[in-house]
Amino acid sequence: MVAITTKFRDRDINEGMAAGFTAYLEKLNEEQLLNQIDKLINKGKQ
């Protein structure tokens, strides 16, 4: 699961990752989002 949010403080990231997210991305960062999707797709192919 990938979280896409405007809450991007260290505390928020840590809580999101502890809740089970694979990645915690800042909302509206298109390049970061596409890179993470690519990583997850490639990880699934392994």
Secondary structure, DSSP 4 states (H G I P E B T S, - for coil): -EEEES--SHHHHHHHHHTT-SEEEETT-HHHHHHHHHHHHHHHT-
